[in-house]
Amino acid sequence: MKKPKYELLCPVGNFAMLNAAINSGADAVYFGIKGFNMRASARNFEVSDLDRIRRICKTSGRDVKMYLTLNIIIYQKELKKVDAILKKIKGKIDAVICWDFSVINLCKKYKIPFHVSTQASISNLESAKFFEKLGAERIVLARELSLKQIREISKRIKIGVECFCHGAMCVSVSGRCFMSQYLDKKSANRGECTQPCRRAYVVKEV
């Protein structure tokens, strides 16, 4: 039986983190453009940084892959800007990580490979098959799945499967929590989560 190929993928928010990830053996890195990713509080990059990022990744001696995260929900007024970003990045990154269908459609329009973010809450085989048929090169499964559930899904689809092995775990199902939006007007689905679920509460009868 052929041993499956694994890829170690690391998040980077600035050039120091990019170099650290590559020097530590990352096979790929993912990063965001300011205003359009789930790490709204991070420094993030500008579109103009892509050429420099690419030089660093492709001259590292290991051809480190580059994935751009456009993984928030997109509002109507932002569509033109997202369209412009995708036009500029075509051919400069290896894939876009997204889950909003507007971004998926634009990726297909411009023939840019896309991976479906964990924000899509893919937690069953039918959902995985749906995105496979839609044209995704890879799906990032919901973080709540067990190893057994991951195996059952991955062995029955032909596209790549990605799983988080480190990082914060939401108390709600990935990509479906509105607690921060309700309490603080800061959307978790826009990378602005204030993490109210991690606070201590006292329940009183009134």
Backbone as JSON Lines, residues from 0, in Angstrom:
{"i":0,"aa":"M","n":[0.85,-1.2,0.0],"ca":[0.0,0.0,0.0],"c":[0.88,1.24,0.0]}
{"i":1,"aa":"K","n":[0.57,2.19,-0.89],"ca":[1.35,3.41,-0.99],"c":[1.08,4.31,0.2]}
{"i":2,"aa":"K","n":[2.15,4.78,0.83],"ca":[2.02,5.66,1.98],"c":[1.51,7.02,1.55]}
{"i":3,"aa":"P","n":[0.47,7.56,2.22],"ca":[-0.07,8.85,1.82],"c":[0.93,9.98,2.06]}
{"i":4,"aa":"K","n":[0.87,11.0,1.23],"ca":[1.76,12.16,1.39],"c":[1.12,13.16,2.34]}
{"i":5,"aa":"Y","n":[1.9,13.57,3.31],"ca":[1.43,14.56,4.26],"c":[2.08,15.92,3.98]}
{"i":6,"aa":"E","n":[1.34,16.97,4.3],"ca":[1.85,18.32,4.12],"c":[1.7,19.07,5.43]}
{"i":7,"aa":"L","n":[2.8,19.61,5.94],"ca":[2.75,20.42,7.16],"c":[2.52,21.86,6.75]}
{"i":8,"aa":"L","n":[1.35,22.38,7.13],"ca":[0.92,23.72,6.73],"c":[0.86,24.63,7.95]}
{"i":9,"aa":"C","n":[1.5,25.77,7.88],"ca":[1.58,26.69,9.03],"c":[1.04,28.08,8.68]}
{"i":10,"aa":"P","n":[0.37,28.73,9.65],"ca":[-0.09,30.1,9.43],"c":[1.03,31.1,9.63]}
{"i":11,"aa":"V","n":[1.06,32.14,8.81],"ca":[2.05,33.2,8.97],"c":[1.36,34.56,8.84]}
{"i":12,"aa":"G","n":[1.74,35.49,9.72],"ca":[1.11,36.8,9.7],"c":[2.03,37.94,9.36]}
{"i":13,"aa":"N","n":[3.33,37.64,9.23],"ca":[4.31,38.65,8.84],"c":[5.55,37.93,8.3]}
{"i":14,"aa":"F","n":[6.55,38.68,7.86],"ca":[7.72,38.06,7.23],"c":[8.58,37.3,8.24]}
{"i":15,"aa":"A","n":[8.61,37.75,9.48],"ca":[9.36,37.02,10.5],"c":[8.75,35.63,10.71]}
{"i":16,"aa":"M","n":[7.42,35.57,10.77],"ca":[6.74,34.29,10.93],"c":[6.92,33.41,9.69]}
{"i":17,"aa":"L","n":[6.92,34.03,8.52],"ca":[7.12,33.29,7.28],"c":[8.47,32.59,7.28]}
{"i":18,"aa":"N","n":[9.51,33.33,7.61],"ca":[10.85,32.74,7.64],"c":[10.98,31.68,8.72]}
{"i":19,"aa":"A","n":[10.34,31.91,9.87],"ca":[10.39,30.94,10.96],"c":[9.71,29.64,10.55]}
{"i":20,"aa":"A","n":[8.56,29.74,9.88],"ca":[7.83,28.55,9.44],"c":[8.65,27.74,8.44]}
{"i":21,"aa":"I","n":[9.26,28.43,7.48],"ca":[10.06,27.76,6.46],"c":[11.29,27.11,7.09]}
{"i":22,"aa":"N","n":[11.97,27.84,7.98],"ca":[13.16,27.32,8.64],"c":[12.85,26.15,9.57]}
{"i":23,"aa":"S","n":[11.6,26.07,10.02],"ca":[11.18,24.98,10.91],"c":[10.68,23.75,10.15]}
{"i":24,"aa":"G","n":[10.65,23.84,8.82],"ca":[10.3,22.67,8.02],"c":[8.91,22.64,7.44]}
{"i":25,"aa":"A","n":[8.19,23.76,7.45],"ca":[6.84,23.78,6.87],"c":[6.88,23.47,5.38]}
{"i":26,"aa":"D","n":[5.95,22.64,4.93],"ca":[5.82,22.33,3.5],"c":[5.01,23.4,2.78]}
{"i":27,"aa":"A","n":[4.18,24.11,3.55],"ca":[3.3,25.13,2.98],"c":[2.96,26.15,4.05]}
{"i":28,"aa":"V","n":[2.57,27.34,3.62],"ca":[2.15,28.38,4.56],"c":[0.84,28.98,4.07]}
{"i":29,"aa":"Y","n":[0.04,29.47,5.01],"ca":[-1.15,30.22,4.61],"c":[-1.16,31.56,5.32]}
{"i":30,"aa":"F","n":[-1.69,32.55,4.63],"ca":[-1.64,33.92,5.12],"c":[-2.8,34.71,4.55]}
{"i":31,"aa":"G","n":[-3.09,35.84,5.18],"ca":[-4.24,36.63,4.76],"c":[-3.87,37.99,4.23]}
{"i":32,"aa":"I","n":[-4.81,38.56,3.48],"ca":[-4.75,39.94,3.03],"c":[-5.55,40.78,4.03]}
{"i":33,"aa":"K","n":[-5.07,41.95,4.36],"ca":[-5.75,42.79,5.34],"c":[-7.23,42.97,5.0]}
{"i":34,"aa":"G","n":[-8.07,42.69,6.0],"ca":[-9.5,42.92,5.85],"c":[-10.31,41.77,5.32]}
{"i":35,"aa":"F","n":[-9.67,40.71,4.86],"ca":[-10.42,39.62,4.24],"c":[-10.03,38.24,4.74]}
{"i":36,"aa":"N","n":[-9.67,38.13,6.02],"ca":[-9.32,36.81,6.55],"c":[-9.73,36.69,8.01]}
{"i":37,"aa":"M","n":[-9.67,35.48,8.54],"ca":[-10.17,35.2,9.88],"c":[-9.26,35.67,11.0]}
{"i":38,"aa":"R","n":[-8.12,36.25,10.65],"ca":[-7.25,36.82,11.68],"c":[-7.21,38.33,11.52]}
{"i":39,"aa":"A","n":[-8.34,38.95,11.8],"ca":[-8.48,40.39,11.58],"c":[-7.54,41.2,12.45]}
{"i":40,"aa":"S","n":[-7.17,40.67,13.62],"ca":[-6.31,41.42,14.54],"c":[-4.82,41.25,14.23]}
{"i":41,"aa":"A","n":[-4.48,40.33,13.32],"ca":[-3.08,40.12,12.95],"c":[-2.62,41.23,12.01]}
{"i":42,"aa":"R","n":[-1.31,41.35,11.85],"ca":[-0.76,42.38,10.98],"c":[-1.15,42.11,9.52]}
{"i":43,"aa":"N","n":[-1.06,40.86,9.12],"ca":[-1.42,40.43,7.77],"c":[-0.56,41.09,6.69]}
{"i":44,"aa":"F","n":[-0.88,40.76,5.43],"ca":[-0.08,41.23,4.31],"c":[-0.9,42.1,3.36]}
{"i":45,"aa":"E","n":[-0.2,42.76,2.47],"ca":[-0.82,43.49,1.37],"c":[-0.64,42.67,0.1]}
{"i":46,"aa":"V","n":[-1.48,42.92,-0.89],"ca":[-1.34,42.23,-2.18],"c":[0.05,42.47,-2.76]}
{"i":47,"aa":"S","n":[0.58,43.66,-2.53],"ca":[1.9,44.01,-3.05],"c":[3.04,43.19,-2.44]}
{"i":48,"aa":"D","n":[2.75,42.49,-1.33],"ca":[3.78,41.66,-0.68],"c":[3.94,40.29,-1.34]}
{"i":49,"aa":"L","n":[3.02,39.92,-2.23],"ca":[3.0,38.56,-2.76],"c":[4.28,38.18,-3.51]}
{"i":50,"aa":"D","n":[4.82,39.11,-4.28],"ca":[6.04,38.79,-5.02],"c":[7.19,38.45,-4.08]}
{"i":51,"aa":"R","n":[7.31,39.22,-3.0],"ca":[8.37,38.95,-2.02],"c":[8.13,37.63,-1.29]}
{"i":52,"aa":"I","n":[6.88,37.37,-0.92],"ca":[6.54,36.1,-0.27],"c":[6.89,34.93,-1.19]}
{"i":53,"aa":"R","n":[6.55,35.08,-2.44],"ca":[6.81,34.01,-3.41],"c":[8.31,33.76,-3.57]}
{"i":54,"aa":"R","n":[9.09,34.82,-3.63],"ca":[10.55,34.65,-3.74],"c":[11.1,33.87,-2.56]}
{"i":55,"aa":"I","n":[10.64,34.21,-1.38],"ca":[11.12,33.53,-0.17],"c":[10.72,32.05,-0.18]}
{"i":56,"aa":"C","n":[9.46,31.79,-0.56],"ca":[8.96,30.4,-0.55],"c":[9.6,29.54,-1.63]}
{"i":57,"aa":"K","n":[9.76,30.12,-2.81],"ca":[10.23,29.32,-3.94],"c":[11.75,29.21,-4.03]}
{"i":58,"aa":"T","n":[12.46,30.01,-3.24],"ca":[13.93,29.9,-3.24],"c":[14.43,29.3,-1.93]}
{"i":59,"aa":"S","n":[13.51,28.69,-1.19],"ca":[13.88,28.1,0.11],"c":[14.59,26.76,-0.04]}
{"i":60,"aa":"G","n":[14.6,26.23,-1.27],"ca":[15.2,24.92,-1.5],"c":[14.21,23.78,-1.41]}
{"i":61,"aa":"R","n":[12.95,24.1,-0.98],"ca":[11.93,23.06,-0.84],"c":[10.63,23.41,-1.55]}
{"i":62,"aa":"D","n":[10.59,24.51,-2.28],"ca":[9.4,24.93,-3.02],"c":[8.17,24.94,-2.11]}
{"i":63,"aa":"V","n":[8.23,25.74,-1.06],"ca":[7.14,25.84,-0.09],"c":[5.89,26.41,-0.77]}
{"i":64,"aa":"K","n":[4.75,25.75,-0.59],"ca":[3.5,26.19,-1.21],"c":[2.92,27.38,-0.46]}
{"i":65,"aa":"M","n":[2.16,28.2,-1.2],"ca":[1.57,29.41,-0.66],"c":[0.05,29.38,-0.84]}
{"i":66,"aa":"Y","n":[-0.67,29.5,0.27],"ca":[-2.13,29.52,0.22],"c":[-2.64,30.83,0.82]}
{"i":67,"aa":"L","n":[-3.48,31.52,0.06],"ca":[-4.04,32.8,0.5],"c":[-5.42,32.58,1.1]}
{"i":68,"aa":"T","n":[-5.63,33.08,2.31],"ca":[-6.94,32.94,2.95],"c":[-7.85,34.12,2.61]}
{"i":69,"aa":"L","n":[-8.95,33.8,1.96],"ca":[-10.06,34.75,1.78],"c":[-11.27,34.06,2.4]}
{"i":70,"aa":"N","n":[-11.17,33.82,3.71],"ca":[-12.05,32.85,4.37],"c":[-13.09,33.45,5.31]}
{"i":71,"aa":"I","n":[-13.48,34.71,5.06],"ca":[-14.58,35.31,5.82],"c":[-15.83,35.33,4.96]}
{"i":72,"aa":"I","n":[-16.97,35.66,5.58],"ca":[-18.17,35.9,4.78],"c":[-17.98,37.23,4.05]}
{"i":73,"aa":"I","n":[-18.49,37.31,2.85],"ca":[-18.29,38.49,2.01],"c":[-19.62,39.22,1.84]}
{"i":74,"aa":"Y","n":[-19.6,40.54,2.09],"ca":[-20.8,41.35,1.89],"c":[-20.86,41.89,0.46]}
{"i":75,"aa":"Q","n":[-22.06,42.26,0.05],"ca":[-22.28,42.71,-1.33],"c":[-21.33,43.83,-1.74]}
{"i":76,"aa":"K","n":[-21.13,44.8,-0.85],"ca":[-20.29,45.96,-1.19],"c":[-18.81,45.59,-1.35]}
{"i":77,"aa":"E","n":[-18.43,44.37,-0.95],"ca":[-17.02,43.95,-1.01],"c":[-16.7,43.11,-2.25]}
{"i":78,"aa":"L","n":[-17.7,42.75,-3.01],"ca":[-17.5,41.84,-4.13],"c":[-16.52,42.36,-5.17]}
{"i":79,"aa":"K","n":[-16.61,43.64,-5.5],"ca":[-15.71,44.21,-6.51],"c":[-14.27,44.18,-6.03]}
{"i":80,"aa":"K","n":[-14.07,44.44,-4.75],"ca":[-12.71,44.44,-4.21],"c":[-12.14,43.02,-4.2]}
{"i":81,"aa":"V","n":[-12.97,42.03,-3.82],"ca":[-12.53,40.64,-3.83],"c":[-12.2,40.21,-5.26]}
{"i":82,"aa":"D","n":[-13.03,40.6,-6.2],"ca":[-12.79,40.29,-7.61],"c":[-11.43,40.85,-8.05]}
{"i":83,"aa":"A","n":[-11.15,42.1,-7.66],"ca":[-9.89,42.74,-8.03],"c":[-8.7,42.04,-7.4]}
{"i":84,"aa":"I","n":[-8.86,41.59,-6.14],"ca":[-7.78,40.87,-5.45],"c":[-7.47,39.57,-6.17]}
{"i":85,"aa":"L","n":[-8.51,38.82,-6.54],"ca":[-8.31,37.53,-7.19],"c":[-7.65,37.69,-8.55]}
{"i":86,"aa":"K","n":[-8.0,38.74,-9.26],"ca":[-7.34,39.01,-10.55],"c":[-5.84,39.24,-10.35]}
{"i":87,"aa":"K","n":[-5.49,39.97,-9.29],"ca":[-4.09,40.31,-9.03],"c":[-3.26,39.12,-8.56]}
{"i":88,"aa":"I","n":[-3.9,38.2,-7.82],"ca":[-3.13,37.1,-7.24],"c":[-3.03,35.88,-8.15]}
{"i":89,"aa":"K","n":[-3.8,35.86,-9.23],"ca":[-3.77,34.69,-10.11],"c":[-2.35,34.42,-10.6]}
{"i":90,"aa":"G","n":[-1.91,33.18,-10.4],"ca":[-0.58,32.78,-10.82],"c":[0.5,33.06,-9.8]}
{"i":91,"aa":"K","n":[0.13,33.76,-8.71],"ca":[1.11,34.12,-7.69],"c":[1.0,33.26,-6.43]}
{"i":92,"aa":"I","n":[-0.1,32.54,-6.28],"ca":[-0.27,31.66,-5.12],"c":[-0.68,30.26,-5.62]}
{"i":93,"aa":"D","n":[-0.59,29.27,-4.73],"ca":[-0.91,27.91,-5.13],"c":[-2.39,27.58,-4.99]}
{"i":94,"aa":"A","n":[-3.07,28.26,-4.07],"ca":[-4.51,28.06,-3.9],"c":[-5.07,29.13,-2.98]}
{"i":95,"aa":"V","n":[-6.39,29.31,-3.06],"ca":[-7.11,30.2,-2.16],"c":[-7.9,29.34,-1.17]}
{"i":96,"aa":"I","n":[-7.85,29.7,0.1],"ca":[-8.66,29.03,1.12],"c":[-9.89,29.89,1.37]}
{"i":97,"aa":"C","n":[-11.08,29.35,1.11],"ca":[-12.3,30.14,1.2],"c":[-13.48,29.25,1.55]}
{"i":98,"aa":"W","n":[-14.63,29.89,1.78],"ca":[-15.87,29.12,2.0],"c":[-17.11,29.87,1.54]}
{"i":99,"aa":"D","n":[-16.99,31.19,1.36],"ca":[-18.1,31.95,0.82],"c":[-18.24,31.58,-0.66]}
{"i":100,"aa":"F","n":[-19.47,31.3,-1.09],"ca":[-19.67,30.84,-2.46],"c":[-19.33,31.9,-3.5]}
{"i":101,"aa":"S","n":[-19.38,33.17,-3.12],"ca":[-18.98,34.21,-4.07],"c":[-17.49,34.08,-4.39]}
{"i":102,"aa":"V","n":[-16.69,33.79,-3.39],"ca":[-15.25,33.61,-3.61],"c":[-14.98,32.34,-4.4]}
{"i":103,"aa":"I","n":[-15.71,31.28,-4.08],"ca":[-15.57,30.03,-4.82],"c":[-15.88,30.24,-6.3]}
{"i":104,"aa":"N","n":[-16.98,30.96,-6.58],"ca":[-17.36,31.22,-7.97],"c":[-16.31,32.04,-8.7]}
{"i":105,"aa":"L","n":[-15.74,33.02,-8.01],"ca":[-14.71,33.85,-8.63],"c":[-13.43,33.05,-8.88]}
{"i":106,"aa":"C","n":[-13.09,32.17,-7.96],"ca":[-11.93,31.29,-8.16],"c":[-12.13,30.42,-9.39]}
{"i":107,"aa":"K","n":[-13.33,29.89,-9.54],"ca":[-13.62,29.07,-10.71],"c":[-13.59,29.91,-11.99]}
{"i":108,"aa":"K","n":[-14.09,31.13,-11.9],"ca":[-14.1,32.04,-13.05],"c":[-12.68,32.31,-13.54]}
{"i":109,"aa":"Y","n":[-11.76,32.54,-12.6],"ca":[-10.38,32.88,-12.96],"c":[-9.45,31.67,-12.95]}
{"i":110,"aa":"K","n":[-10.05,30.47,-12.76],"ca":[-9.29,29.22,-12.78],"c":[-8.17,29.23,-11.73]}
{"i":111,"aa":"I","n":[-8.53,29.66,-10.54],"ca":[-7.61,29.65,-9.4],"c":[-7.98,28.46,-8.5]}
{"i":112,"aa":"P","n":[-7.05,27.57,-8.2],"ca":[-7.37,26.44,-7.31],"c":[-7.88,26.94,-5.96]}
{"i":113,"aa":"F","n":[-8.85,26.24,-5.39],"ca":[-9.36,26.65,-4.09],"c":[-9.51,25.48,-3.14]}
{"i":114,"aa":"H","n":[-9.28,25.77,-1.86],"ca":[-9.49,24.82,-0.77],"c":[-10.64,25.35,0.08]}
{"i":115,"aa":"V","n":[-11.51,24.48,0.53],"ca":[-12.67,24.92,1.31],"c":[-12.3,24.97,2.79]}
{"i":116,"aa":"S","n":[-12.46,26.14,3.38],"ca":[-12.07,26.4,4.76],"c":[-12.84,25.57,5.78]}
{"i":117,"aa":"T","n":[-12.24,25.4,6.95],"ca":[-12.92,24.74,8.07],"c":[-14.16,25.52,8.49]}
{"i":118,"aa":"Q","n":[-14.25,26.8,8.11],"ca":[-15.42,27.61,8.42],"c":[-16.69,27.08,7.74]}
{"i":119,"aa":"A","n":[-16.53,26.23,6.73],"ca":[-17.69,25.65,6.06],"c":[-18.3,24.51,6.87]}
{"i":120,"aa":"S","n":[-17.66,24.13,7.96],"ca":[-18.18,23.08,8.86],"c":[-18.41,21.75,8.14]}
{"i":121,"aa":"I","n":[-17.47,21.33,7.33],"ca":[-17.62,20.06,6.62],"c":[-17.4,18.93,7.63]}
{"i":122,"aa":"S","n":[-18.49,18.27,8.0],"ca":[-18.41,17.27,9.06],"c":[-19.05,15.93,8.67]}
{"i":123,"aa":"N","n":[-19.37,15.77,7.38],"ca":[-19.95,14.5,6.93],"c":[-19.59,14.25,5.47]}
{"i":124,"aa":"L","n":[-19.8,13.03,5.02],"ca":[-19.39,12.62,3.68],"c":[-20.14,13.36,2.58]}
{"i":125,"aa":"E","n":[-21.44,13.58,2.77],"ca":[-22.22,14.24,1.71],"c":[-21.73,15.67,1.47]}
{"i":126,"aa":"S","n":[-21.39,16.37,2.53],"ca":[-20.83,17.72,2.38],"c":[-19.49,17.67,1.65]}
{"i":127,"aa":"A","n":[-18.67,16.7,2.01],"ca":[-17.35,16.54,1.37],"c":[-17.52,16.27,-0.12]}
{"i":128,"aa":"K","n":[-18.45,15.4,-0.48],"ca":[-18.7,15.08,-1.88],"c":[-19.23,16.29,-2.64]}
{"i":129,"aa":"F","n":[-20.04,17.11,-1.97],"ca":[-20.59,18.31,-2.61],"c":[-19.47,19.24,-3.05]}
{"i":130,"aa":"F","n":[-18.52,19.52,-2.15],"ca":[-17.42,20.42,-2.49],"c":[-16.44,19.78,-3.46]}
{"i":131,"aa":"E","n":[-16.31,18.46,-3.4],"ca":[-15.49,17.75,-4.38],"c":[-16.07,17.95,-5.78]}
{"i":132,"aa":"K","n":[-17.38,17.78,-5.9],"ca":[-18.06,17.96,-7.19],"c":[-18.0,19.41,-7.65]}
{"i":133,"aa":"L","n":[-17.97,20.33,-6.71],"ca":[-17.92,21.76,-7.03],"c":[-16.57,22.17,-7.61]}
{"i":134,"aa":"G","n":[-15.55,21.35,-7.37],"ca":[-14.25,21.64,-7.96],"c":[-13.13,21.94,-6.97]}
{"i":135,"aa":"A","n":[-13.4,21.77,-5.68],"ca":[-12.37,22.03,-4.67],"c":[-11.21,21.05,-4.83]}
{"i":136,"aa":"E","n":[-9.98,21.54,-4.66],"ca":[-8.82,20.65,-4.67],"c":[-8.63,20.01,-3.3]}
{"i":137,"aa":"R","n":[-9.13,20.69,-2.26],"ca":[-8.96,20.19,-0.9],"c":[-10.07,20.72,-0.03]}
{"i":138,"aa":"I","n":[-10.43,19.96,0.99],"ca":[-11.38,20.44,2.0],"c":[-10.69,20.41,3.35]}
{"i":139,"aa":"V","n":[-10.98,21.43,4.17],"ca":[-10.47,21.47,5.54],"c":[-11.62,21.07,6.45]}
{"i":140,"aa":"L","n":[-11.54,19.89,7.03],"ca":[-12.66,19.36,7.8],"c":[-12.91,20.16,9.08]}
{"i":141,"aa":"A","n":[-14.15,20.06,9.59],"ca":[-14.51,20.73,10.84],"c":[-13.61,20.24,11.96]}
{"i":142,"aa":"R","n":[-13.23,21.14,12.83],"ca":[-12.27,20.82,13.88],"c":[-12.83,19.9,14.95]}
{"i":143,"aa":"E","n":[-14.15,19.7,14.97],"ca":[-14.77,18.88,16.01],"c":[-14.73,17.38,15.71]}
{"i":144,"aa":"L","n":[-14.3,17.0,14.51],"ca":[-14.35,15.58,14.12],"c":[-13.3,14.74,14.85]}
{"i":145,"aa":"S","n":[-13.66,13.48,15.1],"ca":[-12.72,12.53,15.7],"c":[-11.84,11.93,14.6]}
{"i":146,"aa":"L","n":[-10.76,11.25,14.98],"ca":[-9.89,10.6,14.01],"c":[-10.67,9.56,13.2]}
{"i":147,"aa":"K","n":[-11.58,8.86,13.85],"ca":[-12.39,7.85,13.16],"c":[-13.26,8.51,12.09]}
{"i":148,"aa":"Q","n":[-13.89,9.62,12.42],"ca":[-14.74,10.32,11.46],"c":[-13.92,10.87,10.29]}
{"i":149,"aa":"I","n":[-12.73,11.37,10.6],"ca":[-11.84,11.88,9.55],"c":[-11.46,10.77,8.58]}
{"i":150,"aa":"R","n":[-11.13,9.59,9.11],"ca":[-10.77,8.45,8.25],"c":[-11.93,8.04,7.36]}
{"i":151,"aa":"E","n":[-13.13,8.0,7.92],"ca":[-14.29,7.56,7.16],"c":[-14.57,8.48,5.97]}
{"i":152,"aa":"I","n":[-14.41,9.77,6.17],"ca":[-14.64,10.73,5.09],"c":[-13.51,10.7,4.07]}
{"i":153,"aa":"S","n":[-12.27,10.75,4.54],"ca":[-11.13,10.88,3.64],"c":[-10.94,9.67,2.72]}
{"i":154,"aa":"K","n":[-11.31,8.48,3.16],"ca":[-11.11,7.3,2.33],"c":[-12.16,7.16,1.23]}
{"i":155,"aa":"R","n":[-13.19,8.02,1.26],"ca":[-14.28,7.89,0.29],"c":[-14.38,9.08,-0.66]}
{"i":156,"aa":"I","n":[-13.39,9.96,-0.63],"ca":[-13.31,11.04,-1.61],"c":[-11.92,11.05,-2.22]}
{"i":157,"aa":"K","n":[-11.79,11.7,-3.37],"ca":[-10.53,11.67,-4.1],"c":[-9.7,12.95,-3.92]}
{"i":158,"aa":"I","n":[-10.31,14.0,-3.4],"ca":[-9.58,15.26,-3.23],"c":[-8.82,15.26,-1.91]}
{"i":159,"aa":"G","n":[-7.96,16.27,-1.73],"ca":[-7.17,16.37,-0.52],"c":[-8.01,16.68,0.71]}
{"i":160,"aa":"V","n":[-7.56,16.2,1.86],"ca":[-8.22,16.44,3.13],"c":[-7.23,17.08,4.09]}
{"i":161,"aa":"E","n":[-7.64,18.15,4.72],"ca":[-6.78,18.85,5.68],"c":[-7.46,18.89,7.04]}
{"i":162,"aa":"C","n":[-6.66,18.78,8.1],"ca":[-7.18,18.83,9.46],"c":[-6.28,19.68,10.33]}
{"i":163,"aa":"F","n":[-6.87,20.42,11.26],"ca":[-6.1,21.17,12.23],"c":[-5.52,20.22,13.26]}
{"i":164,"aa":"C","n":[-4.25,20.38,13.58],"ca":[-3.64,19.56,14.63],"c":[-3.24,20.42,15.83]}
{"i":165,"aa":"H","n":[-3.41,21.74,15.72],"ca":[-3.04,22.63,16.81],"c":[-3.81,23.93,16.66]}
{"i":166,"aa":"G","n":[-4.19,24.53,17.77],"ca":[-4.87,25.82,17.71],"c":[-6.12,25.84,18.57]}
{"i":167,"aa":"A","n":[-6.79,26.97,18.57],"ca":[-7.98,27.16,19.41],"c":[-9.15,26.32,18.91]}
{"i":168,"aa":"M","n":[-9.95,25.84,19.84],"ca":[-11.14,25.06,19.5],"c":[-12.38,25.82,19.95]}
{"i":169,"aa":"C","n":[-13.27,26.09,19.01],"ca":[-14.51,26.79,19.35],"c":[-15.43,25.87,20.14]}
{"i":170,"aa":"V","n":[-16.2,26.45,21.07],"ca":[-17.16,25.65,21.82],"c":[-18.36,25.3,20.95]}
{"i":171,"aa":"S","n":[-18.6,26.11,19.93],"ca":[-19.68,25.85,19.0],"c":[-19.11,25.12,17.78]}
{"i":172,"aa":"V","n":[-19.99,24.67,16.89],"ca":[-19.52,24.04,15.67],"c":[-18.77,25.08,14.84]}
{"i":173,"aa":"S","n":[-17.66,24.68,14.24],"ca":[-16.82,25.61,13.48],"c":[-17.64,26.4,12.46]}
{"i":174,"aa":"G","n":[-17.48,27.71,12.49],"ca":[-18.1,28.54,11.48],"c":[-19.57,28.81,11.68]}
{"i":175,"aa":"R","n":[-20.14,28.4,12.82],"ca":[-21.58,28.61,13.0],"c":[-21.9,29.35,14.3]}
{"i":176,"aa":"C","n":[-20.91,29.94,14.93],"ca":[-21.15,30.63,16.2],"c":[-21.41,32.12,15.95]}
{"i":177,"aa":"F","n":[-22.46,32.63,16.59],"ca":[-22.83,34.04,16.45],"c":[-22.83,34.75,17.8]}
{"i":178,"aa":"M","n":[-22.2,34.13,18.81],"ca":[-22.21,34.68,20.16],"c":[-21.5,36.03,20.22]}
{"i":179,"aa":"S","n":[-20.33,36.12,19.61],"ca":[-19.58,37.37,19.6],"c":[-20.32,38.46,18.85]}
{"i":180,"aa":"Q","n":[-20.95,38.1,17.75],"ca":[-21.74,39.06,16.96],"c":[-22.9,39.59,17.79]}
{"i":181,"aa":"Y","n":[-23.57,38.7,18.52],"ca":[-24.75,39.09,19.29],"c":[-24.37,40.0,20.47]}
{"i":182,"aa":"L","n":[-23.3,39.64,21.18],"ca":[-22.95,40.37,22.39],"c":[-22.13,41.63,22.13]}
{"i":183,"aa":"D","n":[-21.22,41.57,21.17],"ca":[-20.25,42.65,21.0],"c":[-20.24,43.28,19.61]}
{"i":184,"aa":"K","n":[-21.15,42.85,18.73],"ca":[-21.17,43.36,17.35],"c":[-19.85,43.09,16.63]}
{"i":185,"aa":"K","n":[-19.17,42.01,17.0],"ca":[-17.92,41.6,16.38],"c":[-18.11,40.17,15.85]}
{"i":186,"aa":"S","n":[-18.13,40.02,14.52],"ca":[-18.47,38.74,13.93],"c":[-17.31,37.74,13.94]}
{"i":187,"aa":"A","n":[-17.56,36.57,14.5],"ca":[-16.57,35.49,14.46],"c":[-16.34,35.03,13.04]}
{"i":188,"aa":"N","n":[-17.33,35.22,12.18],"ca":[-17.21,34.82,10.79],"c":[-16.54,35.88,9.91]}
{"i":189,"aa":"R","n":[-16.07,36.94,10.6],"ca":[-15.29,37.98,9.92],"c":[-13.91,38.1,10.56]}
{"i":190,"aa":"G","n":[-13.55,37.13,11.4],"ca":[-12.25,37.14,12.04],"c":[-12.14,38.08,13.22]}
{"i":191,"aa":"E","n":[-13.27,38.48,13.8],"ca":[-13.26,39.48,14.86],"c":[-13.72,38.94,16.21]}
{"i":192,"aa":"C","n":[-13.76,37.64,16.38],"ca":[-14.33,37.02,17.58],"c":[-13.71,37.56,18.87]}
{"i":193,"aa":"T","n":[-14.56,37.99,19.8],"ca":[-14.09,38.49,21.09],"c":[-14.01,37.36,22.12]}
{"i":194,"aa":"Q","n":[-14.32,36.14,21.69],"ca":[-14.23,34.92,22.51],"c":[-15.0,35.01,23.83]}
{"i":195,"aa":"P","n":[-16.28,35.42,23.77],"ca":[-17.08,35.49,25.0],"c":[-17.32,34.12,25.63]}
{"i":196,"aa":"C","n":[-17.17,33.07,24.84],"ca":[-17.39,31.71,25.35],"c":[-16.32,31.32,26.38]}
{"i":197,"aa":"R","n":[-15.22,32.04,26.43],"ca":[-14.12,31.68,27.33],"c":[-14.14,32.47,28.64]}
{"i":198,"aa":"R","n":[-15.14,33.3,28.81],"ca":[-15.24,34.08,30.04],"c":[-15.97,33.3,31.13]}
{"i":199,"aa":"A","n":[-15.79,33.73,32.34],"ca":[-16.5,33.12,33.48],"c":[-17.84,33.83,33.64]}
{"i":200,"aa":"Y","n":[-18.91,33.07,33.82],"ca":[-20.24,33.65,33.98],"c":[-20.88,33.18,35.27]}
{"i":201,"aa":"V","n":[-21.73,34.0,35.81],"ca":[-22.54,33.64,36.97],"c":[-24.0,33.67,36.54]}
{"i":202,"aa":"V","n":[-24.69,32.56,36.68],"ca":[-26.1,32.47,36.29],"c":[-26.96,32.79,37.5]}
{"i":203,"aa":"K","n":[-27.84,33.79,37.37],"ca":[-28.7,34.19,38.47],"c":[-30.16,34.11,38.05]}
{"i":204,"aa":"E","n":[-30.99,33.81,39.0],"ca":[-32.43,33.79,38.74],"c":[-32.99,35.19,39.03]}
{"i":205,"aa":"V","n":[-33.73,35.74,38.06],"ca":[-34.27,37.09,38.25],"c":[-35.78,37.08,38.16]}
